Amino acid sequence: MKMKTSVLRWGIFALIACCSVPPVFAQGVMLRCVGAVNESVGGVAAAMPIDASGALYWNPASISAFKQNEIQIGVELIQPHSRATAEIPGTPFVDSRKSETGITPVPSMAFVWKRCPKSPLTFGLGVAGVGGASALYAHTASSPLGTALDPALGTGAGATIANSILGKSSNVIVMQITPTVSMQITDKLSVGAAPVIDLASLTINPMSLGGIVDDSLVSYGTRYAWGGGFQIGTYYDFKNHFKAGFMFKSPIWAENIYFSGVTQTGPHARSFDLNLPLTLAGGLSFDGFRNTIIGFDVRYLDYAHTAGFKKGLNPLTGVVEGLDWDSVFSIGVGAEHRFTNKLKGRIGYSWNENPIPSRSTVLNVSAPLLSQHLLTFGFGYEIQRNLEFSLTYAHAFRANVSGMYPDPRLPLLISNEASADTVSAGISKKW
């Protein structure tokens, strides 16, 4: 009874924490990994359910493979490094600014439960920060760019526009709740499903979405937006050390995000339609080597057909109608090896295409979501029977994108580069 009470208290704490903290750095706006164990193997989970968080996030059917009930609580500490630069090619004029975001905590909680070992049904609940971005660039009073621009625009135009583009702060939060059920159809096949409930907040200041690119809204604030969708999955055990898994996650259809603030012409209120993309994930795993399991995942995120991402700058009106992202593929490979009865080692690698094309660099300075290569390693140590502590380090290698400002009279080349370091820790209890 004391153990169950303690588990419930920690679960409630994790639920509250997940609702209040912004995550950063991902495959686009969505995180590649959830929790210390899943991150340590590069986010691989579609056919390698070695922890509750990864299984619930990447394949609801895979929780049928769990031999014991499990609750998992964790937190990631992410230090992003991003820089935005505006320059005039062929001249010495450069305005470069480093983001001062600081360390961001991202908590997660997952719970998997089966009424009895012979029951065909397994239930789960995941609550975690699963997507977002954060940036904080200084807004300066002047810029050297203004002295070398088209005279017809005035010498101060460059300073004004450079500050409008570079001098931004942003904070994107996506929290996801996934109550899940999986059914064992045969001794090899299981299927699972879950409604997906999202809570999101987007703050960009100055805010250009839904308005003229060089007449941004100095925002007073916004409100949270709720969204929903569903995910379904299958998990198949070939009984020859190979497993396969597949997951389909629908788009997350969300309420419009509302903003209030002031532009050059006075007070304004705007709304913007921003959903999350359809996601496909498939994977294989193999556990035929002694004390070792290896997994491989492939994913597809359909940003190009998602509201808020599929459109960009309207050349006729000058209105920013969306972020203008491309759909992306992602691959991941990970392995876990048991060295002793208490100690496990894990390693992983993940790669994804950059969703931000050069043509939309100007629209995405405040969203430094360029990370493509992620290398991770960690360990798990059994503190006592069925109680494991996990620790992971991950490095997202530097990536960059650049593009010209859309007005040809302003020969500004805008560049954005980003990398990140993450330390994740978690505790899991099985019974």
C-alpha positions as CSV (number, residue, x, y, z in Angstrom):
1,M,0.0,0.0,0.0
2,K,2.9,2.4,0.9
3,M,4.5,1.7,-2.5
4,K,1.3,2.3,-4.4
5,T,0.8,5.6,-2.6
6,S,4.3,6.7,-3.3
7,V,3.9,5.8,-7.0
8,L,0.7,7.8,-7.2
9,R,2.3,10.9,-5.5
10,W,5.2,10.8,-8.0
11,G,2.9,10.4,-10.9
12,I,0.8,13.4,-9.8
13,F,4.0,15.5,-9.5
14,A,5.2,14.5,-12.9
15,L,1.8,15.3,-14.4
16,I,1.9,18.8,-12.9
17,A,5.5,19.4,-14.0
18,C,4.8,18.3,-17.6
19,C,2.0,20.9,-17.9
20,S,4.4,23.8,-17.0
21,V,7.7,23.3,-18.8
22,P,8.7,24.0,-22.4
23,P,10.7,21.5,-24.4
24,V,13.2,22.3,-27.2
25,F,15.1,20.7,-30.1
26,A,13.6,18.0,-32.2
27,Q,12.9,16.5,-35.6
28,G,11.1,19.7,-36.6
29,V,8.9,20.8,-33.8
30,M,8.4,17.3,-32.4
31,L,10.9,15.6,-30.0
32,R,12.7,12.6,-31.2
33,C,12.9,11.0,-27.8
34,V,10.9,10.9,-24.6
35,G,12.5,10.0,-21.3
36,A,16.1,9.0,-20.4
37,V,15.9,5.4,-21.6
38,N,14.3,6.2,-25.0
39,E,16.8,9.0,-25.6
40,S,19.8,6.8,-24.7
41,V,18.9,4.5,-27.7
42,G,18.3,7.4,-30.1
43,G,14.5,7.4,-29.7
44,V,14.2,3.9,-31.2
45,A,11.0,2.3,-29.9
46,A,8.5,1.1,-32.6
47,A,9.7,-2.5,-32.2
48,M,12.0,-2.2,-29.2
49,P,9.8,-1.6,-26.1
50,I,12.4,-1.4,-23.4
51,D,10.7,1.4,-21.5
52,A,7.2,2.7,-20.9
53,S,7.8,6.3,-22.2
54,G,9.2,5.3,-25.5
55,A,6.6,2.5,-26.1
56,L,3.6,4.7,-25.4
57,Y,4.9,7.6,-27.5
58,W,6.1,5.6,-30.6
59,N,3.8,2.4,-30.7
60,P,0.8,1.9,-28.5
61,A,0.7,-1.9,-29.4
62,S,4.1,-2.5,-28.1
63,I,3.1,-2.2,-24.4
64,S,1.6,-5.8,-24.7
65,A,5.2,-7.0,-24.7
66,F,5.8,-5.8,-21.1
67,K,6.1,-8.7,-18.7
68,Q,5.6,-6.5,-15.6
69,N,3.7,-3.3,-14.7
70,E,5.9,-0.2,-14.8
71,I,5.8,3.4,-13.8
72,Q,8.5,5.7,-15.1
73,I,9.4,9.3,-14.1
74,G,12.1,11.4,-15.7
75,V,13.4,14.8,-16.6
76,E,15.7,16.1,-19.4
77,L,17.9,19.2,-19.0
78,I,18.4,20.7,-22.4
79,Q,21.0,23.4,-23.2
80,P,20.3,24.8,-26.7
81,H,22.9,26.8,-28.6
82,S,21.6,28.9,-31.5
83,R,22.8,32.0,-33.4
84,A,21.1,34.2,-36.0
85,T,23.0,36.4,-38.4
86,A,22.1,39.1,-40.9
87,E,24.7,40.2,-43.4
88,I,25.1,41.9,-46.7
89,P,27.2,39.7,-49.0
90,G,30.3,41.3,-50.4
91,T,30.5,43.9,-47.6
92,P,31.9,43.9,-44.1
93,F,28.6,44.5,-42.4
94,V,27.4,41.7,-40.2
95,D,24.8,41.6,-37.4
96,S,25.2,38.3,-35.4
97,R,23.2,37.5,-32.2
98,K,23.5,34.5,-29.9
99,S,20.4,33.1,-28.2
100,E,20.5,33.3,-24.4
101,T,17.8,30.6,-23.7
102,G,19.5,28.9,-20.8
103,I,18.9,25.3,-19.6
104,T,15.3,24.0,-20.1
105,P,13.9,21.1,-18.1
106,V,11.5,18.7,-19.8
107,P,9.8,16.2,-17.5
108,S,8.0,13.0,-18.5
109,M,5.8,10.3,-16.9
110,A,4.6,7.0,-18.2
111,F,2.6,4.1,-16.7
112,V,1.9,0.6,-18.0
113,W,-0.5,-1.8,-16.2
114,K,-2.0,-5.2,-16.8
115,R,-4.6,-6.7,-14.5
116,C,-3.0,-10.1,-14.5
117,P,-0.3,-11.9,-16.5
118,K,-2.8,-13.8,-18.7
119,S,-5.0,-10.8,-19.5
120,P,-5.0,-10.0,-23.2
121,L,-5.4,-6.3,-22.4
122,T,-2.6,-3.9,-21.3
123,F,-3.3,-0.3,-20.4
124,G,-1.0,2.7,-20.4
125,L,-0.9,6.4,-19.8
126,G,1.8,8.8,-21.0
127,V,2.2,12.5,-20.1
128,A,5.1,14.4,-21.4
129,G,6.5,17.5,-23.1
130,V,6.8,16.2,-26.7
131,G,7.6,19.2,-28.8
132,G,8.6,22.9,-28.9
133,A,11.3,25.4,-29.3
134,S,12.8,28.3,-27.3
135,A,15.0,31.2,-28.3
136,L,15.9,34.6,-26.9
137,Y,17.8,37.1,-29.1
138,A,18.7,40.6,-28.0
139,H,16.8,43.5,-29.6
140,T,19.4,46.3,-30.2
141,A,18.8,50.0,-30.8
142,S,20.9,50.2,-34.0
143,S,22.6,48.1,-36.6
144,P,25.6,48.7,-38.9
145,L,23.5,47.2,-41.8
146,G,21.6,50.4,-42.3
147,T,24.6,52.2,-43.8
148,A,24.9,50.0,-46.8
149,L,21.4,49.4,-48.1
150,D,19.4,50.7,-51.0
151,P,19.3,54.5,-50.6
152,A,15.6,54.6,-51.7
153,L,14.7,52.8,-48.4
154,G,16.7,55.1,-46.2
155,T,19.8,54.4,-44.2
156,G,17.8,53.3,-41.2
157,A,15.9,50.6,-43.0
158,G,18.5,47.9,-42.5
159,A,18.6,48.5,-38.7
160,T,14.8,48.4,-38.4
161,I,14.5,45.2,-40.5
162,A,17.5,43.5,-38.9
163,N,15.9,44.1,-35.5
164,S,12.6,42.9,-36.7
165,I,14.1,39.6,-38.0
166,L,16.8,38.9,-35.4
167,G,15.6,40.7,-32.3
168,K,13.1,38.0,-31.3
169,S,12.1,35.8,-28.4
170,S,10.1,32.7,-28.7
171,N,8.7,29.9,-26.6
172,V,6.7,26.9,-28.0
173,I,5.2,24.3,-25.6
174,V,3.6,21.1,-26.7
175,M,2.3,18.8,-23.9
176,Q,0.8,15.4,-24.9
177,I,-1.5,13.0,-23.0
178,T,-1.9,9.5,-24.4
179,P,-4.3,7.1,-22.5
180,T,-3.6,3.8,-24.2
181,V,-4.9,0.3,-24.6
182,S,-3.3,-2.7,-26.3
183,M,-4.7,-6.1,-27.1
184,Q,-2.8,-9.4,-27.6
185,I,-4.6,-10.9,-30.6
186,T,-2.3,-14.0,-30.9
187,D,0.9,-15.0,-29.2
188,K,2.7,-13.1,-31.9
189,L,0.5,-10.1,-32.8
190,S,-0.8,-7.2,-30.7
191,V,-2.7,-4.1,-31.7
192,G,-3.0,-0.8,-29.8
193,A,-4.8,2.5,-29.9
194,A,-4.9,5.8,-28.0
195,P,-6.6,9.1,-28.2
196,V,-4.0,11.9,-28.3
197,I,-4.7,15.0,-26.3
198,D,-2.4,18.0,-26.8
199,L,-2.0,21.3,-25.0
200,A,0.1,23.9,-26.8
201,S,1.2,27.5,-26.4
202,L,3.1,29.6,-28.9
203,T,4.7,32.9,-28.0
204,I,6.8,34.8,-30.5
205,N,7.7,38.5,-29.9
206,P,7.6,40.3,-32.3
207,M,5.0,38.1,-34.0
208,S,4.9,38.0,-37.8
209,L,2.6,35.0,-38.3
210,G,-0.7,36.2,-39.9
211,G,0.7,39.6,-40.6
212,I,3.1,41.6,-42.8
213,V,6.6,40.2,-42.5
214,D,8.1,43.7,-41.7
215,D,5.2,44.9,-39.6
216,S,5.3,42.4,-36.8
217,L,3.0,42.3,-33.8
218,V,4.7,43.3,-30.5
219,S,2.7,40.7,-28.5
220,Y,1.2,41.2,-25.1
221,G,0.5,37.5,-24.8
222,T,-1.4,34.5,-26.0
223,R,-3.4,31.6,-24.5
224,Y,-3.1,27.8,-24.5
225,A,-4.8,25.9,-27.4
226,W,-6.2,22.4,-27.0
227,G,-5.9,19.8,-29.8
228,G,-6.7,16.2,-30.4
229,G,-6.1,13.2,-32.7
230,F,-5.4,9.5,-32.4
231,Q,-2.7,6.9,-32.9
232,I,-2.9,3.2,-33.7
233,G,-0.1,0.6,-33.9
234,T,0.8,-3.0,-34.4
235,Y,3.5,-5.1,-32.8
236,Y,4.6,-8.5,-34.2
237,D,7.0,-11.0,-32.5
238,F,8.3,-13.5,-35.0
239,K,9.5,-15.7,-32.2
240,N,13.0,-16.0,-33.8
241,H,14.5,-13.0,-32.0
242,F,13.1,-10.5,-34.5
243,K,10.2,-8.1,-33.7
244,A,8.5,-5.5,-36.0
245,G,6.3,-2.6,-35.2
246,F,4.3,0.1,-37.0
247,M,2.6,3.3,-35.7
248,F,0.2,5.8,-37.4
249,K,-0.5,9.1,-35.6
250,S,-3.1,11.3,-37.1
251,P,-2.6,15.1,-37.5
252,I,-3.3,16.9,-34.2
253,W,-6.2,19.2,-35.0
254,A,-5.9,22.2,-32.7
255,E,-7.8,25.3,-31.8
256,N,-6.5,28.5,-33.4
257,I,-3.8,30.3,-31.4
258,Y,-4.8,33.8,-30.5
259,F,-2.4,36.8,-30.0
260,S,-3.0,40.4,-28.9
261,G,-0.5,43.2,-29.2
262,V,0.4,46.3,-31.1
263,T,1.8,47.0,-34.6
264,Q,3.0,50.2,-36.3
265,T,-0.7,51.0,-37.0
266,G,-2.0,50.4,-33.4
267,P,-3.5,47.6,-31.3
268,H,-4.4,44.4,-33.0
269,A,-5.6,40.9,-32.3
270,R,-4.7,37.9,-34.5
271,S,-5.5,34.2,-34.7
272,F,-3.4,31.6,-36.4
273,D,-4.3,28.0,-37.4
274,L,-1.4,25.7,-36.3
275,N,-1.8,21.9,-36.2
276,L,0.8,19.2,-35.6
277,P,1.8,16.8,-38.5
278,L,0.6,13.3,-39.4
279,T,3.4,10.9,-38.3
280,L,4.3,7.4,-39.4
281,A,6.8,5.2,-37.7
282,G,8.0,1.7,-38.3
283,G,10.8,-0.4,-36.9
284,L,12.6,-3.7,-36.4
285,S,14.5,-5.1,-33.4
286,F,16.7,-8.1,-32.8
287,D,17.7,-9.7,-29.5
288,G,19.6,-12.8,-30.7
289,F,22.9,-11.7,-29.4
290,R,23.7,-12.5,-25.8
291,N,22.3,-9.9,-23.4
292,T,21.9,-7.4,-26.3
293,I,19.0,-5.9,-28.2
294,I,19.4,-3.8,-31.3
295,G,16.7,-1.7,-32.9
296,F,16.1,0.4,-36.0
297,D,13.3,3.0,-36.7
298,V,12.2,5.0,-39.7
299,R,9.7,7.9,-39.4
300,Y,7.9,10.4,-41.6
301,L,6.5,13.7,-40.4
302,D,4.2,15.4,-42.9
303,Y,4.7,19.1,-42.2
304,A,4.2,20.1,-45.9
305,H,0.4,19.3,-45.7
306,T,-0.2,20.6,-42.1
307,A,-2.0,23.8,-41.3
308,G,0.4,26.4,-40.1
309,F,3.4,24.8,-41.9
310,K,2.3,24.2,-45.5
311,K,2.1,27.9,-46.5
312,G,4.7,30.6,-46.3
313,L,5.0,34.3,-47.3
314,N,2.3,35.3,-49.8
315,P,4.2,37.2,-52.5
316,L,1.1,39.2,-53.5
317,T,0.0,40.5,-50.1
318,G,3.3,40.2,-48.1
319,V,1.4,38.3,-45.4
320,V,3.1,35.5,-43.5
321,E,0.5,32.7,-43.9
322,G,2.7,29.9,-42.4
323,L,6.2,28.7,-41.6
324,D,6.7,27.0,-45.0
325,W,8.2,23.7,-43.9
326,D,9.0,20.6,-45.8
327,S,8.0,17.1,-44.8
328,V,10.9,15.1,-43.4
329,F,12.1,11.5,-42.9
330,S,14.0,10.4,-39.8
331,I,16.0,7.3,-39.0
332,G,17.3,6.0,-35.7
333,V,19.4,3.1,-34.5
334,G,20.0,2.1,-30.9
335,A,21.3,-0.8,-28.8
336,E,21.1,-1.9,-25.2
337,H,23.6,-4.4,-23.6
338,R,23.4,-5.9,-20.1
339,F,26.9,-6.0,-18.6
340,T,25.9,-7.4,-15.2
341,N,22.7,-8.3,-13.4
342,K,22.5,-4.6,-12.3
343,L,24.2,-2.6,-15.1
344,K,23.0,-1.9,-18.6
345,G,24.7,0.2,-21.3
346,R,22.9,2.0,-24.1
347,I,23.9,3.9,-27.2
348,G,21.9,5.5,-30.1
349,Y,22.1,7.6,-33.2
350,S,19.3,9.6,-34.9
351,W,19.2,11.6,-38.1
352,N,16.4,13.6,-39.7
353,E,16.1,15.9,-42.7
354,N,16.0,19.6,-41.9
355,P,12.3,20.8,-42.3
356,I,13.3,24.4,-42.8
357,P,14.3,25.2,-46.4
358,S,16.5,28.1,-47.3
359,R,13.5,30.0,-48.8
360,S,11.9,30.3,-45.4
361,T,14.9,31.1,-43.2
362,V,13.6,34.6,-42.5
363,L,10.3,33.2,-41.2
364,N,12.0,30.8,-38.8
365,V,14.7,32.7,-37.0
366,S,12.7,32.4,-33.8
367,A,12.3,28.6,-34.2
368,P,15.9,27.2,-34.3
369,L,14.7,23.7,-35.1
370,L,17.5,22.6,-37.4
371,S,19.1,19.7,-35.5
372,Q,19.7,16.8,-37.8
373,H,22.3,14.5,-36.2
374,L,21.8,13.3,-32.6
375,L,24.3,11.0,-30.8
376,T,23.3,9.5,-27.4
377,F,24.7,7.2,-24.8
378,G,23.7,6.2,-21.3
379,F,23.3,3.5,-18.7
380,G,20.7,2.0,-16.4
381,Y,21.5,0.7,-12.9
382,E,19.2,-1.4,-10.7
383,I,19.4,0.3,-7.3
384,Q,17.3,-2.5,-5.8
385,R,15.1,-5.2,-7.2
386,N,12.8,-3.8,-10.0
387,L,13.9,-0.2,-9.3
388,E,16.2,1.2,-12.0
389,F,18.0,4.5,-12.3
390,S,18.9,5.7,-15.8
391,L,21.2,8.5,-17.0
392,T,21.8,9.7,-20.5
393,Y,23.8,12.3,-22.4
394,A,22.9,13.4,-25.9
395,H,24.5,15.9,-28.3
396,A,22.6,17.4,-31.3
397,F,25.4,18.4,-33.7
398,R,25.4,21.9,-35.2
399,A,23.2,22.5,-38.3
400,N,22.6,25.7,-40.2
401,V,20.4,27.1,-42.9
402,S,20.5,30.5,-44.8
403,G,18.4,32.5,-47.2
404,M,17.9,35.9,-48.6
405,Y,15.4,38.5,-47.3
406,P,12.3,38.4,-49.6
407,D,12.5,42.1,-50.6
408,P,15.1,42.3,-53.4
409,R,15.9,46.0,-52.5
410,L,17.3,44.7,-49.2
411,P,20.2,42.3,-50.0
412,L,20.2,40.7,-46.6
413,L,21.4,37.1,-46.2
414,I,19.8,35.6,-43.0
415,S,21.5,32.6,-41.4
416,N,20.5,30.5,-38.5
417,E,22.5,27.8,-36.8
418,A,21.8,25.6,-33.8
419,S,23.0,22.7,-31.7
420,A,22.1,21.3,-28.3
421,D,23.4,19.2,-25.3
422,T,21.1,17.2,-23.1
423,V,21.4,15.3,-19.8
424,S,18.4,13.1,-18.9
425,A,17.7,11.1,-15.8
426,G,14.9,8.8,-14.9
427,I,13.6,6.2,-12.4
428,S,11.4,3.3,-13.3
429,K,9.6,0.9,-10.9
430,K,8.3,-2.5,-11.9
431,W,6.1,-4.9,-10.1
